[in-house]
Amino acid sequence: MYISSRCVGLTLIPTAIISMLANLLLLFPDMKYRYLAKGHVTAEALWCSGIWASGFLVLVAARGFTTHYEKTGCCYFAAEVLRKMGYTCLAILAAGLCFWVSGTGLALGPLCLHNGTQGLKWERPLKLIKTGQTLYLYEPERWASACVEPRGVVIWNLLLFSVLMVASGLQLISCVLHLFIAFLEFMCGPHFCKNKVVPA
């Protein structure tokens, strides 16, 4: 149990750092502070789910996975497995939330200065308006003309929200597998070995 927990914990650390960096970069389109100061950043980036959920909370869970106490006994084993299952559930919830928020941000498109029918206006020009309309992700020819400012914001959002989704998706897969292993460990732990069949 300790080795698998430690491996999962060590794989969660780089994905948490990547999530934090990607979300931090989402706050500064075109690497400029003024868009954040004026509120011209998407709500999904402002929620900072990559920083606090897929970042900080997953790091807390990773630390819980990598710590190990040298105690023995039946009650200690059960408590240790339950503790690690709790950390795993925390990481699953945090990574799942970040995955959902990032997917929403990716689907809705960036907030940018758009030259529409009413002139220049800050809005999400690539957002789906009616059902049956093709998602902008499948029409790359619309990307260049969609936004006047910030420069390259469509690619910026597309890339960083995709990185957040991949990182939180890897966290989800690792933690779900770890939860399954921990559950089996709990059910078939030290008690399982002590159950001997006595010949009649």
For each residue, the residues with C-beta under 8 A, 3 or more apart:
1: 4 5 80 81 84 181 182 185
2: 5 6 68
3: 6 7
4: 1 7 8 178 181
5: 1 2 8 9 65 66 68 84 178 182
6: 2 3 9 10 65 66 68
7: 3 4 10 11
8: 4 5 11 12 62 65 174 175 177 178
9: 5 6 12 13 61 62 63 64 65 66
10: 6 7 13 62 66
11: 7 8 14 15 170 174
12: 8 9 15 16 58 59 61 62 65 91 171 174 175
13: 9 10 16 17 59 62
14: 11 17 18
15: 11 12 18 19 54 58 167 168 170 171
16: 12 13 19 20 54 55 56 58 59 62 167 171
17: 13 14 20 21 55
18: 14 15 21 22 163 167
19: 15 16 22 23 50 51 54 55 58 98 163 164 167 168 171
20: 16 17 23 24 50 51 54 55 56
21: 17 18 24 25
22: 18 19 25 26 50 160 163 164 167
23: 19 20 26 27 45 48 49 50 51 54 55 160 164
24: 20 21 27 28 50 51
25: 21 22 28 156 160
26: 22 23 29 41 42 45 50 105 156 157 160 161 164
27: 23 24 36 41 45 46 48
28: 24 25 31 32 33 35 36
29: 26 32 35 40 41 110 112 150 153 156 157
30: 35 149 150 151 152 153 156
31: 28
32: 28 29 35 150
33: 28 36 37
34: 37 38
35: 28 29 30 32 38 40 41 150
36: 27 28 33 39 40 41
37: 33 34
38: 34 35
39: 36
40: 29 35 36 111 112 113 122 150
41: 26 27 29 35 36 45 46 111
42: 26 45 46 105 108 110 111 124 157
43: 46 47
44: 47 49 101 102 104 105 108 161
45: 23 26 27 41 42 48 105 157
46: 27 41 42 43
47: 43 44 101
48: 23 27 45 51 52
49: 23 44 52 53 54 97 98 101 102 164
50: 19 20 22 23 24 26 53 54 55 98 102 164 167 168
51: 19 20 23 24 48 55 56
52: 48 49 55 56 57
53: 49 50 56 57 58 94 95 97 98 101
54: 15 16 19 20 23 49 50 57 58 94 95 97 98 99 164 167 168 171
55: 16 17 19 20 23 50 51 52 58 59
56: 16 20 51 52 53 59 60
57: 52 53 54 60 61 90 91 93 94
58: 12 15 16 19 53 54 55 61 62 91 94 95 171
59: 12 13 16 55 56 62 63
60: 56 57 63 64 87 90
61: 9 12 57 58 64 65 87 88 90 91 94 175
62: 8 9 10 12 13 16 58 59 65 66 91
63: 9 59 60 66 67
64: 9 60 61 67 83 84 86 87
65: 5 6 8 9 12 61 62 84 87 88 178
66: 5 6 9 10 62 63
67: 63 64
68: 2 5 6
69: 76 80
70:
71: 76
72: 76 77
73: 76 77
74: 77 78 190 191
75: 78 79
76: 69 71 72 73 79 80
77: 72 73 74 80 81 189 190
78: 74 75 81 82 186 189
79: 75 76 82 83
80: 1 69 76 77 83 84
81: 1 77 78 84 85 182 185 186 189
82: 78 79 85 86 186
83: 64 79 80 86 87
84: 1 5 64 65 80 81 87 88 178 182
85: 81 82 88 89 179 182 183 186
86: 64 82 83 89 90
87: 60 61 64 65 83 84 90 91
88: 61 65 84 85 91 92 175 178 179 182
89: 85 86 92 93 179
90: 57 60 61 86 87 93 94
91: 12 57 58 61 62 87 88 94 95 171 175
92: 88 89 95 96 172 175 176 179
93: 57 89 90 96 97
94: 53 54 57 58 61 90 91 97 98 171
95: 53 54 58 91 92 98 99 168 169 171 172 175
96: 92 93 99 100 168 172
97: 49 53 54 93 94 100 101
98: 19 49 50 53 54 94 95 101 102 164 168 171
99: 54 95 96 102 103 164 165 168 169 172
100: 96 97 103 104
101: 44 47 49 53 97 98 104 105
102: 44 49 50 98 99 105 106 161 162 164 165 168
103: 99 100 106 107 161 165
104: 44 100 101 107 108
105: 26 42 44 45 101 102 108 157 161
106: 102 103 137 157 158 161 162 165
107: 103 104 128 135 137
108: 42 44 104 105 124 126 127 128
109: 124 125 126 127 136 146 154 157
110: 29 42 124 126 147 153 154 156 157
111: 40 41 42 122 123 124
112: 29 40 122 123 124 125 146 147 148 149 150 153 154
113: 40 120 121 122 147 148 149 150
114: 120 121 122 123 125 146 147 148
115: 119 120 148
116: 119 121 123 125
117:
118: 121
119: 115 116
120: 113 114 115 148
121: 113 114 116 118
122: 40 111 112 113 114
123: 111 112 114 116
124: 42 108 109 110 111 112 127
125: 109 112 114 116 146 147
126: 108 109 110 136 142 143 146 154
127: 108 109 124
128: 107 108 131 133 135
129: 133
130: 133
131: 128
132:
133: 128 129 130
134: 138 139
135: 107 128 138 139
136: 109 126 139 142 143 146 154
137: 106 107 158
138: 134 135
139: 134 135 136 142 143
140: 143
141: 144
142: 126 136 139 145 146
143: 126 136 139 140 146 154 155
144: 141 154
145: 142
146: 109 112 114 125 126 136 142 143 154
147: 110 112 113 114 125 150 153 154
148: 112 113 114 115 120
149: 30 112 113 153
150: 29 30 32 35 40 112 113 147 153 156
151: 30
152: 30 155 156
153: 29 30 110 112 147 149 150 156 157
154: 109 110 112 126 136 143 144 146 147 157 158
155: 143 152 158 159
156: 25 26 29 30 110 150 152 153 159 160
157: 26 29 42 45 105 106 109 110 153 154 160 161
158: 106 137 154 155 161 162
159: 155 156 162 163
160: 22 23 25 26 156 157 163 164
161: 26 44 102 103 105 106 157 158 164 165
162: 102 106 158 159 165 166
163: 18 19 22 159 160 166 167
164: 19 22 23 26 49 50 54 98 99 102 160 161 167 168
165: 99 102 103 106 161 162 168 169
166: 162 163 169 170
167: 15 16 18 19 22 50 54 163 164 170 171
168: 15 19 50 54 95 96 98 99 102 164 165 171 172
169: 95 99 165 166 172 173
170: 11 15 166 167 173 174
171: 12 15 16 19 54 58 91 94 95 98 167 168 174 175
172: 92 95 96 99 168 169 175 176
173: 169 170 176 177
174: 8 11 12 170 171 177 178
175: 8 12 61 88 91 92 95 171 172 178 179
176: 92 172 173 179 180
177: 8 173 174 180 181
178: 4 5 8 65 84 88 174 175 181 182
179: 85 88 89 92 175 176 182 183
180: 176 177 183 184
181: 1 4 177 178 184 185
182: 1 5 81 84 85 88 178 179 185 186
183: 85 179 180 186 187
184: 180 181 187 188
185: 1 81 181 182 188 189
186: 78 81 82 85 182 183 189
187: 183 184 192
188: 184 185 192
189: 77 78 81 185 186 192
190: 74 77 193 194
191: 74 194 195
192: 187 188 189 195
193: 190
194: 190 191
195: 191 192
196:
197:
198:
199:
200:
